[in-house]
Amino acid sequence: MDVNRRHLLGVSAAGAAGAFAVAPDAARAATLASALGRDVTQYGVRPGSPDDQTHALQRAIDEATRAQVPLALPPGVYRTGMLRLESGTQLIGVRGATKLIFNGGASMLVGEGAHSVGLTGITLDGRDIPLPARRGLIHCSGGRDFRMIDCEVAGSGGNAIWLEQVSGDISGNILTKTSATAVVSFDAKGLIVSRNTILGTNDNGIEILRTAIGDDGTLVADNRIEDIKAGPGGSGQYGNAINAFRAGNVIVRGNRIKNCDYSAVRGNSASNIQISGNSVSEVREVALYSEFSFEGAVIANNIVDGAAFGVSVCNFNEGGRIAVVQGNIIRNLLPKRPVGTAPDDDAGIGIYVEADSSVTGNVIENAPSFGIVAGWGKYLRDVVITGNVIRNAFAGVGVSVVDGAGTALVNNNVISETPRGAVVGLDHARAITTDLSIEGAQHFAQVVIGTNAVRR
């Protein structure tokens, strides 16, 4: 037989092709196991088994964690109850192919005081099994550097992710059909929530909370959040895409938010909050909110198209003050807020501010009530309204003129198509003066009206 080099090369190539012509899932599993650490099947775990595999999965997690190596979960379905994560646990699956199916319990994955935990490429299906209050399908407390990347959580019967005193990164995940809130963080130690897709929740999208007012510093950026319901009712506690409560120095940036029963971003007693570069549509209450006892809010460069109220910076009566509202586009406002809000709450207003605030460079169009309002009764102090464009509003700018109200400057704005007046004086929500921008109109010492371009 004439065996030459060319023949040997051909045979070798054919052999290599045969070696790689295995099932794609098996190849991926082999790659995971060899490159990343332990393979979960080494511990008797069987992908696709109809049996509950909680015990075997827990043993695999514990053994891999003790060895300080990642645990690879090949493609397939794994049915399980609650699994505990310890410091150093790393679970790695194949995105879209590795699925944990919940069989019940307080949570599916639990880390208590567990540091440097990582979850990557795993789908968790909660099967809508109800969870206890203040629990998440993924539940972590007191851990540093918790990272959940490129995972999916569907059908949680409570919260999808619940974190307490945790630092880390929740990024690139898909969270769908959540019975409560997709991501809840209490008393974060340095958290990033970014690039996630959140579709369909019954309470809120993301909650950044603290047990007492204080510094938090969570970064909420570049998420897509849609279809947020206020399932439990209330007057604004639910139905918000992003809710920061008592949490200082939170940054909410670059999120796409659509179809919320209440607010897109709600900062409650959240000082030094920054809300910037978000795209908001189809929200039914205040789109961008900073309320109650806060000091410092920047609401800038957002687009709001369709809301009952564009921006509200309020509650000077409880210490809420200091804000910059700049460079926003706000249009197509609704004439009413949702049922359940306070009966005296107005709607159809572009921007509302009260104390120590600058409103500049905004464009407001199609406001059934006011383009901009400054003050509520006596709760007005040191507000500047300048360089804004207001088109097609019932009235352009409303300023409180009751006894005790403070100073407001209205200057260099372009105001057109406002039949009730370009600038009017208010007693709370009620307009009580003629157009103050007209020559010879009534004068109020605390209201300074400069040169505005008005087209009636």
Secondary structure, DSSP 8 states (H G I E B T S, - for coil): ----HHHHHHHHHHHHHHHH-S-HHHHHHHHHHHHHSEEGGGGT--TT-SSB-HHHHHHHHHHHHHTT--EEE-SEEEEES-EEE-TT-EEEE-TTTEEEEE--SS-SEEEES--S-EEES-EEE-TT-B--TT-EEEEEES-SSEEEES-EEE--BSEEEEEES-EEEEES-EEEEESS-SEEEES-SEEEEES-EEEEESSEEEEEEEEEEEE---EEES-EEEEE--TT--SSSSSEEEEEEEEET-EEES-EEEEESS-SEEEES-TTEEEES-EEEEESSEEEEEESS-EEEEEES-EEEEESEEEEE--GGGT-EEEEEES-EEEEE-S---TTS-TT---SEEEEE-EEEEEES-EEEEEEEEEEEE-BTTB-EEEEEES-EEEEEEEEEEEE-STT---EEEES-EEES-TT-SEEEEETTEE-SS-TTSTT----TTEEE---EEE-
